[in-house]
Amino acid sequence: MANSPTGESLLDRLDRILDAFSAAESLLTAAEIARRTGLPSATAHRLCTAMADRGWLESLPGGYMVGTRLWEMTNRSASTMKLAIRARPYLSDVHAVVGHHVQLGVIDADEVLFIDRLSGRGAPEIHGGVAGRLPLHLSATGMVLLAHAPDDFRDSYRDRCSGALPGQGAPVAEERLEVIRRRGFCAQTGAIESGVTGVAVPIRKRGEGVVAALGVVTDDPDAASRPGPWAQTLLVAARGIQRETRVDRSSH
């Protein structure tokens, strides 16, 4: 694997290029990619051209986008994508009932990674989208994942969160996480958008504990004052998803 003069491997440089894209900025010129990655312009242009030739990027008149080849490979092999595909009918069922955002998330480092979302026409505008991320404590979906994470991870996350966001330690206090585990769901209002409530429940897989979380995000004040019925709707769907993952596990 050829290294750059700085000793950085080719894979590291390719990873930096892919990491330059975001949901909000999905089209970038080679110059923008060079600036964001710190790569020399000639190197960025050469690597982008090679990646486009292989379908990793798509070359368009205005620049480059992440290519369909990566989407194809991800859908073929990633366990998170398999989970999203199996969970989609249950997200659709919940969406038919609540009409607002319904989302599926998994834990990735200190963040919740949203692997699927359905949104209603009248749903409030919220941060993130499919393949979007948020710090765990800023969404009900993330809080469910954090509550069921190993003890040492919860302790270290609390330290990192309190250090990065002074005065923000309360949302991840162990007492609150214990309440989430005991109740079987998380509900929180105004964590990012004022008047917007998230309600989420865990999704378990036999032998692996909690592997994902299913949530609703809504500006309906009923969710803030009476989250229980919303959680019950999610729990019914979560049990369906759990049955699907058991079928998937036993068939391999």
C-alpha positions as CSV (number, residue, x, y, z in Angstrom):
1,M,0.0,0.0,0.0
2,A,1.8,3.1,-1.2
3,N,2.5,5.8,1.4
4,S,2.7,9.5,0.9
5,P,5.9,11.5,1.6
6,T,4.4,12.1,5.1
7,G,4.0,8.4,5.7
8,E,0.2,8.4,5.3
9,S,-1.1,5.3,3.6
10,L,-3.3,5.4,0.5
11,L,-6.2,4.0,2.5
12,D,-5.9,6.9,5.0
13,R,-6.0,9.4,2.1
14,L,-9.0,7.7,0.5
15,D,-10.8,7.7,3.9
16,R,-10.1,11.4,4.4
17,I,-11.6,12.1,1.0
18,L,-14.8,10.2,1.7
19,D,-15.0,11.8,5.2
20,A,-15.0,15.2,3.5
21,F,-18.6,14.7,2.3
22,S,-21.6,15.2,4.5
23,A,-25.4,15.0,4.0
24,A,-25.5,18.8,3.9
25,E,-22.6,19.1,1.5
26,S,-22.8,16.1,-0.8
27,L,-21.3,17.8,-3.9
28,L,-17.7,19.0,-3.6
29,T,-15.1,20.1,-6.1
30,A,-11.6,18.7,-6.1
31,A,-10.4,22.0,-4.7
32,E,-12.8,21.9,-1.9
33,I,-11.8,18.3,-1.1
34,A,-8.1,19.3,-1.1
35,R,-8.9,22.1,1.3
36,R,-10.9,19.9,3.7
37,T,-8.5,17.0,3.6
38,G,-5.3,19.0,3.6
39,L,-4.1,17.0,0.6
40,P,-2.1,18.7,-2.2
41,S,-4.5,19.8,-5.0
42,A,-2.8,17.6,-7.6
43,T,-3.1,14.6,-5.2
44,A,-6.7,15.3,-4.4
45,H,-7.6,15.6,-8.1
46,R,-5.7,12.4,-9.0
47,L,-7.3,10.4,-6.3
48,C,-10.8,11.7,-7.0
49,T,-10.4,10.8,-10.6
50,A,-9.3,7.3,-9.8
51,M,-12.1,6.9,-7.3
52,A,-14.7,8.1,-9.9
53,D,-13.3,5.6,-12.4
54,R,-14.1,2.8,-9.9
55,G,-17.5,4.1,-8.9
56,W,-16.5,5.2,-5.4
57,L,-17.2,8.7,-6.4
58,E,-19.4,10.1,-9.1
59,S,-18.0,12.9,-11.3
60,L,-20.6,15.6,-12.1
61,P,-20.3,19.0,-13.8
62,G,-20.2,20.7,-10.4
63,G,-17.8,18.4,-8.7
64,Y,-17.9,14.9,-7.0
65,M,-20.4,13.0,-5.0
66,V,-20.1,9.7,-3.1
67,G,-20.7,7.0,-5.8
68,T,-23.2,4.2,-6.1
69,R,-20.4,1.6,-5.9
70,L,-20.0,2.2,-2.1
71,W,-23.8,2.1,-1.7
72,E,-23.9,-1.2,-3.5
73,M,-21.1,-2.7,-1.3
74,T,-22.6,-1.4,1.9
75,N,-26.0,-2.8,1.1
76,R,-24.5,-6.2,0.2
77,S,-22.5,-6.7,3.4
78,A,-23.1,-4.3,6.3
79,S,-25.1,-5.7,9.2
80,T,-26.5,-2.3,9.9
81,M,-28.0,-2.2,6.4
82,K,-29.5,-5.6,6.8
83,L,-31.1,-4.4,10.1
84,A,-32.4,-1.3,8.3
85,I,-34.0,-3.4,5.5
86,R,-35.6,-5.8,7.9
87,A,-36.8,-3.0,10.2
88,R,-38.3,-0.8,7.4
89,P,-41.8,-2.4,7.4
90,Y,-42.1,-1.8,11.1
91,L,-40.9,1.8,10.7
92,S,-43.7,2.2,8.1
93,D,-46.3,0.8,10.5
94,V,-45.2,3.3,13.2
95,H,-45.1,6.1,10.7
96,A,-48.7,5.3,9.6
97,V,-49.8,5.7,13.2
98,V,-47.8,8.8,14.3
99,G,-47.3,10.6,11.0
100,H,-44.0,12.3,12.2
101,H,-40.4,11.3,12.1
102,V,-39.6,7.6,12.8
103,Q,-36.0,6.7,13.0
104,L,-33.7,3.8,13.6
105,G,-30.3,4.3,15.1
106,V,-27.2,2.4,16.2
107,I,-24.3,3.4,18.4
108,D,-21.1,4.4,16.7
109,A,-18.3,5.7,19.0
110,D,-19.8,8.6,21.0
111,E,-22.7,9.1,18.5
112,V,-25.9,7.7,17.4
113,L,-25.8,6.9,13.6
114,F,-29.3,7.0,12.0
115,I,-29.5,4.2,9.5
116,D,-33.1,4.8,8.5
117,R,-35.8,7.5,8.9
118,L,-39.3,8.1,7.6
119,S,-40.8,11.6,7.8
120,G,-44.3,12.9,7.4
121,R,-45.2,16.0,5.4
122,G,-46.1,17.9,8.6
123,A,-43.2,16.7,10.7
124,P,-41.0,19.4,12.3
125,E,-37.6,20.2,10.9
126,I,-34.9,18.4,12.9
127,H,-31.2,17.9,12.8
128,G,-29.7,15.0,10.9
129,G,-31.1,12.5,8.5
130,V,-30.2,9.0,7.2
131,A,-26.5,8.5,7.7
132,G,-26.6,11.5,10.0
133,R,-25.1,11.6,13.5
134,L,-25.7,13.2,16.8
135,P,-24.0,13.0,20.2
136,L,-25.7,10.2,22.1
137,H,-27.2,12.5,24.8
138,L,-28.8,14.9,22.3
139,S,-31.5,12.4,21.1
140,A,-33.9,10.0,22.8
141,T,-32.6,7.3,20.4
142,G,-29.0,7.9,21.5
143,M,-30.0,8.0,25.2
144,V,-31.5,4.6,24.9
145,L,-28.3,3.3,23.4
146,L,-26.2,4.9,26.0
147,A,-28.4,3.6,28.8
148,H,-27.8,0.0,27.6
149,A,-24.1,0.4,26.8
150,P,-21.5,-1.3,29.1
151,D,-20.8,0.4,32.4
152,D,-17.3,1.5,31.5
153,F,-18.5,3.1,28.3
154,R,-21.2,5.1,30.2
155,D,-18.7,6.3,32.7
156,S,-16.2,7.4,30.1
157,Y,-18.8,9.0,27.9
158,R,-20.1,11.0,30.9
159,D,-16.6,12.2,31.6
160,R,-16.1,13.2,27.9
161,C,-19.5,14.9,27.7
162,S,-19.0,16.9,30.9
163,G,-15.5,18.0,29.7
164,A,-16.7,19.0,26.3
165,L,-19.9,20.6,27.4
166,P,-19.6,22.2,30.8
167,G,-22.8,22.1,32.8
168,Q,-24.3,19.5,30.5
169,G,-23.5,16.4,32.6
170,A,-27.0,16.1,34.0
171,P,-28.5,14.5,30.8
172,V,-26.3,11.5,31.2
173,A,-26.4,11.1,35.0
174,E,-26.5,7.4,35.9
175,E,-29.8,7.9,37.8
176,R,-31.5,9.1,34.6
177,L,-30.0,6.2,32.6
178,E,-31.3,3.8,35.2
179,V,-34.8,5.3,34.8
180,I,-34.6,4.7,31.1
181,R,-33.6,1.1,31.6
182,R,-36.4,0.6,34.2
183,R,-39.1,2.2,32.1
184,G,-38.1,0.6,28.9
185,F,-38.0,3.9,26.9
186,C,-36.6,7.4,26.9
187,A,-38.6,10.6,26.4
188,Q,-36.9,14.0,26.2
189,T,-38.1,17.4,25.0
190,G,-36.1,20.4,23.7
191,A,-32.7,18.7,23.7
192,I,-31.9,20.4,20.4
193,E,-35.1,22.0,19.0
194,S,-37.4,23.8,21.3
195,G,-40.8,22.1,21.7
196,V,-39.7,18.9,19.9
197,T,-39.9,15.6,21.7
198,G,-38.1,12.4,21.1
199,V,-39.4,9.0,22.4
200,A,-37.3,5.9,21.8
201,V,-37.1,2.2,22.8
202,P,-34.4,-0.4,22.6
203,I,-34.1,-3.2,20.0
204,R,-32.5,-6.3,21.3
205,K,-30.8,-9.2,19.5
206,R,-30.5,-12.6,21.3
207,G,-27.0,-13.0,22.6
208,E,-26.0,-9.4,21.8
209,G,-28.1,-7.2,24.0
210,V,-29.4,-3.9,22.7
211,V,-28.2,-3.5,19.1
212,A,-30.3,-0.5,18.0
213,A,-33.0,1.9,19.1
214,L,-36.3,2.9,17.4
215,G,-37.6,6.4,18.0
216,V,-40.2,9.0,17.1
217,V,-39.5,12.7,16.9
218,T,-42.5,15.0,17.0
219,D,-43.7,18.5,18.0
220,D,-47.0,17.0,19.3
221,P,-47.3,18.3,22.9
222,D,-49.0,15.0,23.8
223,A,-45.7,13.2,23.4
224,A,-44.1,15.5,26.0
225,S,-46.9,15.2,28.5
226,R,-47.9,11.6,27.9
227,P,-45.0,9.7,26.3
228,G,-46.2,6.2,27.4
229,P,-48.7,5.6,24.6
230,W,-46.1,6.7,22.0
231,A,-43.6,4.3,23.6
232,Q,-46.1,1.4,23.5
233,T,-46.5,1.9,19.8
234,L,-42.7,1.8,19.4
235,L,-42.4,-1.3,21.6
236,V,-44.8,-3.2,19.5
237,A,-42.7,-2.4,16.4
238,A,-39.5,-3.2,18.2
239,R,-40.7,-6.6,19.2
240,G,-41.5,-7.2,15.5
241,I,-38.0,-6.2,14.5
242,Q,-36.5,-8.4,17.2
243,R,-38.5,-11.4,15.8
244,E,-37.0,-10.6,12.3
245,T,-33.4,-10.6,13.7
246,R,-34.0,-13.9,15.4
247,V,-35.2,-15.4,12.1
248,D,-32.1,-13.9,10.4
249,R,-29.8,-15.3,13.1
250,S,-31.2,-18.9,13.0
251,S,-31.0,-19.0,9.2
252,H,-27.2,-18.7,9.0
